[in-house]
Amino acid sequence: MPPVAPSIWIIVPTYNERDNVGPITDAILQTVPQAHVLIVDDGSPDGTGELADELARGNPAIAVLHRTQKQGLGRAYVAAFEELLARGADVVVQIDADFSHPVRFLPGLLEPLVSDRADVVLGSRYVKGGHIPRWNLVRRVVSRGGSLFAGVVLLMPYRDLTGGFKAWKASVLRDIQLDRLHAGGYAFQIETTFRARLAGARVVEVPITFEERRVGQSKMTMDIFMEAFRLVLALRFTTLRRRQKSIFPLH
């Protein structure tokens, strides 16, 4: 009896992405025809959610999760993860709606999971073969510096810890205790990889090219950057405290 193909779901979080949501969904399903897409809309005032519903009515491979307000990328992903675990997904992928994560890299992101060589796959801009062709020096330094800082403080060997193009086995999402995640912004990417590593997941990086978004403006802010900085220090402090308690238990 041939093996059953895994249930693959690709999450597309949206906020004011009306011009992108249709093209990105079409591109995903053309590239990975066996996949399903979950569009997670945070109450976009530009009508993204209504357009997503229209797309879902026309294609059973598309589903929509509506949230009433914008609460950050991390909260949107947690809601999506919980929804897909309830639906019985085997593999879950994170991808931006703005084409900054080119869909042509999806097969390479999925292959280590499908072949059982990994439990989590990071689409990496900073391993051999990865590229960021249009960033200026300042953006490169900030991004690379953030990954280096998180890696050193949290003792993780991965080169791209701040990227959001990632693929997961559903079993790992259950193990990292989604209800205990703290980060609501881009720090979410660091925290989830850190928790997966603590849970014993096999994490690998595959090279990707990161492109500028096609339509709209970046949602990165200084507040989001500072959240990541504070979270890294908090995770390190918490981990050290737990290790000290396990080595020197209180009686």
C-alpha positions as CSV (number, residue, x, y, z in Angstrom):
1,M,0.0,0.0,0.0
2,P,1.6,3.4,-1.0
3,P,2.3,5.8,1.8
4,V,-0.3,8.5,2.5
5,A,0.8,12.0,1.3
6,P,1.2,14.4,4.2
7,S,-1.4,17.1,4.6
8,I,0.5,20.3,3.8
9,W,-0.9,23.7,4.8
10,I,0.7,27.1,3.9
11,I,-0.2,30.1,6.1
12,V,-0.5,33.5,4.5
13,P,-1.0,36.2,7.1
14,T,-2.5,39.4,5.8
15,Y,-3.1,43.0,6.8
16,N,-4.0,45.4,4.0
17,E,-2.7,43.0,1.4
18,R,-5.7,43.2,-1.1
19,D,-3.4,43.6,-4.1
20,N,-1.2,40.6,-3.1
21,V,-3.5,38.0,-1.6
22,G,-4.9,36.7,-4.9
23,P,-1.6,36.5,-6.8
24,I,0.3,35.0,-3.9
25,T,-2.4,32.3,-3.3
26,D,-2.4,31.4,-7.0
27,A,1.4,31.2,-7.1
28,I,1.5,29.0,-4.1
29,L,-1.0,26.5,-5.4
30,Q,0.7,26.4,-8.8
31,T,4.0,25.7,-7.2
32,V,2.7,23.1,-4.6
33,P,-0.5,21.8,-6.1
34,Q,-1.1,19.3,-3.3
35,A,-1.1,22.0,-0.6
36,H,-3.9,24.0,1.0
37,V,-3.6,27.7,1.9
38,L,-4.9,29.3,5.1
39,I,-5.3,33.1,4.7
40,V,-5.2,34.7,8.2
41,D,-6.6,38.3,8.0
42,D,-6.4,40.7,10.9
43,G,-9.4,42.7,10.1
44,S,-7.8,44.6,7.2
45,P,-9.7,47.8,6.5
46,D,-8.8,47.6,2.7
47,G,-11.1,44.6,2.1
48,T,-8.4,41.9,2.1
49,G,-10.6,39.6,4.2
50,E,-13.6,39.9,2.0
51,L,-11.4,39.2,-1.1
52,A,-10.0,36.2,0.7
53,D,-13.5,34.8,1.4
54,E,-14.2,35.2,-2.3
55,L,-11.1,33.2,-3.2
56,A,-12.1,30.5,-0.8
57,R,-15.6,30.2,-2.2
58,G,-14.0,29.5,-5.6
59,N,-11.3,27.1,-4.5
60,P,-11.7,24.3,-1.9
61,A,-7.9,24.4,-1.3
62,I,-8.2,27.8,0.3
63,A,-9.5,28.6,3.7
64,V,-9.8,31.8,5.6
65,L,-9.3,32.6,9.3
66,H,-10.6,36.1,10.3
67,R,-9.3,37.9,13.4
68,T,-11.1,41.1,14.5
69,Q,-8.0,43.3,15.0
70,K,-4.3,43.5,14.3
71,Q,-2.4,42.0,17.2
72,G,0.9,41.3,15.6
73,L,2.4,38.7,13.3
74,G,3.1,36.3,16.1
75,R,-0.5,36.2,17.4
76,A,-1.7,35.7,13.8
77,Y,0.6,32.7,13.4
78,V,-0.4,31.2,16.8
79,A,-4.1,31.4,15.8
80,A,-3.3,29.8,12.5
81,F,-1.2,27.0,14.0
82,E,-4.0,26.1,16.4
83,E,-6.5,26.1,13.6
84,L,-4.4,23.8,11.5
85,L,-3.5,21.4,14.3
86,A,-7.3,21.1,14.8
87,R,-7.7,20.3,11.1
88,G,-5.1,17.5,11.3
89,A,-2.3,19.2,9.3
90,D,1.0,17.2,9.0
91,V,3.2,20.0,7.7
92,V,2.7,23.8,8.1
93,V,4.6,26.5,6.2
94,Q,4.9,30.2,7.0
95,I,5.2,32.6,4.1
96,D,4.7,36.4,3.7
97,A,1.9,37.6,1.5
98,D,4.0,40.3,-0.3
99,F,6.2,38.0,-2.4
100,S,9.3,38.8,-0.3
101,H,9.5,35.0,0.1
102,P,9.6,33.7,-3.5
103,V,7.2,30.8,-3.9
104,R,9.8,29.0,-6.1
105,F,11.6,28.0,-2.9
106,L,8.7,26.2,-1.4
107,P,9.6,22.7,-2.8
108,G,13.1,23.1,-1.3
109,L,11.7,24.1,2.0
110,L,9.3,21.2,2.1
111,E,11.7,18.4,1.0
112,P,13.6,17.9,4.3
113,L,10.3,17.5,6.1
114,V,8.7,15.1,3.6
115,S,11.9,13.0,3.4
116,D,12.1,13.0,7.3
117,R,15.5,14.7,7.4
118,A,14.3,17.5,9.6
119,D,11.5,18.6,11.8
120,V,11.8,22.4,11.2
121,V,13.2,24.1,8.1
122,L,14.4,27.7,8.1
123,G,14.5,29.5,4.8
124,S,17.9,31.2,5.2
125,R,19.3,34.3,3.6
126,Y,22.7,33.8,5.2
127,V,23.7,30.2,4.4
128,K,25.6,29.4,1.2
129,G,23.4,30.1,-1.8
130,G,21.1,32.6,0.1
131,H,20.8,36.1,-1.2
132,I,19.3,39.5,-0.4
133,P,19.9,41.3,-3.7
134,R,18.2,44.7,-3.1
135,W,19.0,45.6,0.5
136,N,21.3,48.5,1.5
137,L,24.2,48.1,3.9
138,V,22.2,49.4,6.9
139,R,19.4,46.8,6.5
140,R,21.9,44.0,6.0
141,V,23.8,45.0,9.2
142,V,20.7,45.3,11.3
143,S,19.2,41.9,10.0
144,R,22.5,40.0,10.2
145,G,23.4,41.5,13.5
146,G,20.1,40.6,15.0
147,S,20.5,36.9,14.0
148,L,24.1,36.9,15.3
149,F,23.0,38.4,18.6
150,A,20.2,35.9,19.1
151,G,22.4,33.0,18.1
152,V,25.2,33.9,20.5
153,V,22.9,34.7,23.5
154,L,20.6,31.7,23.0
155,L,23.4,29.3,21.9
156,M,21.8,28.5,18.6
157,P,24.0,27.6,15.6
158,Y,21.6,28.8,12.9
159,R,22.6,31.7,10.7
160,D,19.1,33.2,10.0
161,L,17.0,33.4,13.1
162,T,14.9,36.4,12.2
163,G,13.5,35.2,8.8
164,G,9.9,34.3,8.5
165,F,10.0,31.7,5.7
166,K,9.8,28.5,7.7
167,A,8.3,25.0,7.5
168,W,7.2,22.8,10.5
169,K,6.2,19.3,11.2
170,A,2.9,19.6,13.1
171,S,4.3,17.5,15.9
172,V,6.9,20.2,16.7
173,L,4.2,22.9,16.9
174,R,2.4,20.7,19.5
175,D,5.7,20.3,21.5
176,I,6.5,24.0,21.7
177,Q,3.4,24.9,23.7
178,L,1.8,27.6,21.6
179,D,-0.1,29.0,24.5
180,R,3.1,29.9,26.3
181,L,4.7,32.0,23.5
182,H,5.4,35.6,24.4
183,A,6.3,37.4,21.2
184,G,3.7,39.1,19.1
185,G,6.0,40.7,16.4
186,Y,8.9,39.4,14.4
187,A,10.6,38.2,17.6
188,F,8.2,35.4,17.3
189,Q,10.5,33.8,14.7
190,I,13.4,33.7,17.2
191,E,11.2,32.4,20.0
192,T,9.6,29.5,18.1
193,T,12.9,28.3,16.7
194,F,14.4,28.5,20.2
195,R,11.6,26.5,21.7
196,A,11.8,23.9,18.9
197,R,15.5,23.4,19.6
198,L,14.8,23.0,23.3
199,A,12.2,20.4,22.5
200,G,14.8,18.4,20.6
201,A,13.6,19.2,17.0
202,R,16.0,18.7,14.1
203,V,16.4,22.1,12.6
204,V,18.0,22.7,9.2
205,E,18.5,25.8,7.0
206,V,18.0,25.9,3.2
207,P,19.1,28.8,1.1
208,I,16.5,31.3,-0.2
209,T,16.6,34.7,-1.9
210,F,14.7,37.4,-0.1
211,E,13.0,39.9,-2.4
212,E,11.5,43.3,-1.8
213,R,7.8,43.3,-1.4
214,R,6.0,44.0,-4.7
215,V,3.1,46.1,-3.4
216,G,2.7,48.2,-0.2
217,Q,5.1,49.1,2.6
218,S,7.1,47.1,5.1
219,K,5.5,46.7,8.5
220,M,8.8,46.6,10.4
221,T,9.2,49.2,13.1
222,M,11.7,50.1,15.8
223,D,9.2,48.8,18.4
224,I,9.3,45.4,16.8
225,F,13.1,45.5,16.7
226,M,13.3,46.3,20.4
227,E,10.8,43.6,21.3
228,A,13.1,41.1,19.7
229,F,16.1,42.4,21.6
230,R,14.2,42.2,25.0
231,L,12.8,38.8,24.2
232,V,16.2,37.3,23.5
233,L,17.6,38.4,26.8
234,A,14.4,37.2,28.6
235,L,14.6,33.8,27.0
236,R,18.3,33.4,28.0
237,F,17.6,34.5,31.6
238,T,14.7,32.0,31.9
239,T,16.7,29.2,30.4
240,L,19.6,29.7,32.8
241,R,17.3,29.9,35.8
242,R,15.6,26.6,34.8
243,R,19.0,24.9,34.3
244,Q,20.2,26.1,37.7
245,K,17.1,24.7,39.4
246,S,17.6,21.4,37.7
247,I,21.3,21.2,38.8
248,F,20.7,22.7,42.2
249,P,17.2,21.6,43.2
250,L,15.6,23.3,46.2
251,H,14.7,21.1,49.1
